[in-house]
């Protein structure tokens, strides 16, 4: 195993009933020091994969290696892994300090040394002076910081986080995302993070593994996933997308001419070789669309505005375009630019590079 690989899943499968595979032939390397997010909808296999790594679930088949050592039959407490859960899992009868000291006491660290390290860990998550309180006396955000300190206090080589911010409100969740990101950068610890929130994954991760139906659909950087999704599932799970259905008329390298269902033609990037006449779904991001001329190598599609929604920094138009009655256009708001009204005829311009012909949906 390469020096920079800390965790390796090799041919891992998991079934609970002996029939349905929740995780199918998982092969995944987690690099030392990286922040890797397992992203996907409920039931996609991401949490099960994390629980197998933690030791709370056993693979039906395959092997998991941590720093080159097989985890087969190794109990969770021997794996040198920190865990942070959505529900914090703090001991309500213990003080905050005792909660953070707990992993050290289990590891037989002398009390005075454990106390000093726990106080350092609480300072690291900015909870100085709260060590005597009980969990019930803290806010949700503070409790999550305690859980974080407890996971980091014994200096594990790997920290697993399972939807750790799911119980927090939007503003606090966004604040904690940056807290965790900055802690990771400062400590250099390896993090495997599970979420179903694609914005959270894009914000925090070095790389993202997108799960669906027990399989990694794509493993890439946040930018790679957003700009170059490998298939329609990834395109529509990461960010917003408009979909136009059609057939491939012709293909020249990575460019295809697509005839849409209403008869119009559209030029698009087509990363895979596709047979002429094959069905395809073209994905277009709402923020890449324009209502003015944007130069050469563009597609222009006529449409009709159905609804206008003002968002302050931008305006969202819902329009009827090329057979899609729910086509979204996201325009940066400018006082000098008139906003179309419902019922107005428009022409939507989009660069060919921003149209992506992928596998058909539906």
GIFEN-V203056 format. One record per residue. N is the residue number from 1. SS is DSSP state (H for helix, E for strand, - for the rest). PHI is phi as a letter, one per 40 degrees, with the letter a starting at -180 (none if undefined). PSI is psi as a letter, one per 20 degrees, with the letter a starting at -180 (NA if undefined). Layout:
N|SS|PHI|PSI  N|SS|PHI|PSI
This chain:
1|-|none|p  2|-|d|q  3|-|c|h  4|-|c|j  5|E|c|o  6|E|c|g  7|E|b|p  8|E|b|p  9|E|c|p  10|E|b|o  11|E|f|k  12|E|c|p  13|E|b|q  14|E|a|p  15|E|b|q  16|-|c|h  17|-|b|j  18|-|g|j  19|-|b|g  20|-|c|p  21|E|c|o  22|E|c|h  23|E|b|p  24|E|b|o  25|E|f|m  26|E|c|p  27|E|b|o  28|E|a|p  29|E|b|p  30|E|b|p  31|E|c|q  32|-|c|p  33|-|g|i  34|-|c|r  35|E|b|o  36|E|b|p  37|E|b|p  38|E|c|o  39|E|b|p  40|E|i|r  41|-|c|r  42|-|d|p  43|-|g|j  44|-|c|i  45|-|h|i  46|H|c|g  47|H|c|h  48|H|d|g  49|H|c|g  50|H|c|g  51|H|c|h  52|H|c|h  53|H|c|h  54|H|c|h  55|-|h|j  56|-|c|i  57|-|b|q  58|-|b|p  59|-|d|q  60|-|c|h  61|E|a|q  62|E|g|a  63|E|a|q  64|E|b|p  65|E|b|p  66|E|b|o  67|-|f|l  68|-|g|i  69|E|b|p  70|E|c|p  71|-|c|j  72|-|d|p  73|-|g|j  74|-|c|p  75|-|c|q  76|H|d|g  77|H|c|i  78|H|c|j  79|-|c|i  80|-|f|l  81|E|b|p  82|E|c|q  83|E|b|p  84|E|b|p  85|E|b|r  86|-|c|h  87|-|c|j  88|-|g|g  89|-|f|k  90|-|c|q  91|-|c|o  92|-|c|h  93|-|c|i  94|-|b|q  95|E|c|r  96|H|d|g  97|H|c|g  98|H|c|h  99|H|d|g  100|H|c|h  101|H|c|h  102|H|d|g  103|H|c|h  104|H|c|h  105|H|c|h  106|H|d|h  107|-|c|j  108|-|g|k  109|-|c|p  110|-|d|q  111|H|d|g  112|H|c|g  113|H|c|g  114|H|c|g  115|H|c|g  116|H|c|g  117|H|c|h  118|H|c|g  119|H|c|h  120|H|c|g  121|H|c|h  122|H|c|h  123|H|c|h  124|H|c|h  125|-|b|j  126|-|f|l  127|-|b|k  128|-|d|q  129|-|g|i  130|-|b|j  131|-|c|h  132|-|c|i  133|-|c|r  134|E|c|q  135|H|d|h  136|H|c|i  137|H|c|j  138|-|b|q  139|-|c|r  140|H|d|g  141|H|c|h  142|H|c|h  143|H|c|h  144|H|c|h  145|H|c|h  146|H|c|g  147|H|c|h  148|H|c|g  149|H|c|g  150|H|c|h  151|H|c|h  152|H|c|i  153|-|c|h  154|-|c|j  155|-|f|l  156|-|c|q  157|-|c|i  158|E|a|p  159|E|b|p  160|E|b|p  161|E|b|p  162|E|b|o  163|-|f|l  164|-|c|h  165|-|b|j  166|-|c|h  167|-|c|i  168|-|c|q  169|-|c|r  170|H|d|g  171|H|c|g  172|H|c|h  173|H|c|g  174|H|c|h  175|H|c|g  176|H|c|h  177|H|d|g  178|H|c|h  179|H|d|g  180|H|c|g  181|H|c|g  182|H|c|h  183|H|c|g  184|H|d|g  185|H|c|h  186|H|c|h  187|H|c|h  188|-|g|j  189|-|c|q  190|E|c|p  191|E|b|p  192|E|b|p  193|E|b|p  194|E|b|p  195|E|a|q  196|-|b|j  197|-|c|o  198|H|c|h  199|H|c|g  200|H|d|g  201|H|c|g  202|H|c|h  203|H|c|g  204|H|b|h  205|-|c|q  206|-|c|g  207|E|b|q  208|E|b|p  209|E|b|o  210|E|c|o  211|E|c|q  212|E|a|p  213|-|f|k  214|-|g|j  215|E|b|q  216|E|c|o  217|E|c|h  218|E|a|q  219|E|b|o  220|E|a|r  221|-|c|q  222|H|d|g  223|H|c|g  224|H|c|g  225|H|c|g  226|H|c|g  227|H|c|h  228|-|b|m  229|-|c|q  230|-|c|h  231|-|a|r  232|H|c|h  233|H|c|g  234|H|c|g  235|H|d|h  236|H|c|i  237|H|c|h  238|-|b|o  239|-|g|r  240|-|c|q  241|-|a|q  242|E|c|q  243|E|b|p  244|E|b|p  245|E|c|q  246|E|a|a  247|E|b|q  248|E|c|o  249|E|c|g  250|E|a|r  251|E|a|p  252|E|b|o  253|-|g|c  254|-|c|j  255|E|b|p  256|E|b|q  257|E|b|p  258|E|b|p  259|E|c|o  260|E|c|r  261|-|c|h  262|-|c|j  263|-|g|i  264|-|c|q  265|E|b|q  266|E|b|p  267|E|c|p  268|E|a|q  269|E|c|p  270|-|b|n  271|-|c|i  272|-|b|q  273|-|c|p  274|-|b|p  275|-|c|q  276|-|d|p  277|-|g|i  278|-|c|q  279|E|c|q  280|E|a|q  281|E|b|p  282|E|c|p  283|E|b|p  284|E|b|p  285|-|c|p  286|H|d|h  287|H|c|i  288|H|c|j  289|-|c|q  290|E|b|q  291|-|b|j  292|-|b|r  293|-|c|p  294|-|b|k  295|-|g|a  296|-|c|r  297|-|f|l  298|E|b|q  299|E|b|q  300|E|b|p  301|E|b|p  302|E|c|q  303|E|a|r  304|E|b|p  305|E|c|p  306|E|b|h  307|E|a|q  308|E|b|p  309|E|b|p  310|E|c|p  311|-|b|j  312|-|g|e  313|-|c|i  314|E|a|r  315|E|b|p  316|E|b|p  317|E|b|p  318|E|b|p  319|E|b|r  320|E|b|o  321|E|b|p  322|-|f|l  323|-|g|i  324|E|c|o  325|E|c|i  326|E|b|l  327|E|c|p  328|E|b|p  329|E|b|p  330|E|b|o  331|E|b|p  332|E|c|p  333|-|c|p  334|-|b|p  335|-|d|h  336|-|c|i  337|-|c|p  338|-|c|q  339|-|c|p  340|-|c|q  341|-|b|q  342|-|d|p  343|-|g|i  344|-|c|q  345|E|c|p  346|E|b|r  347|E|b|p  348|E|c|p  349|E|b|q  350|E|a|p  351|E|c|q  352|H|d|h  353|H|c|h  354|H|c|j  355|E|b|p  356|E|b|o  357|E|c|o  358|E|b|a  359|-|c|q  360|-|c|q  361|-|b|p  362|-|g|NA
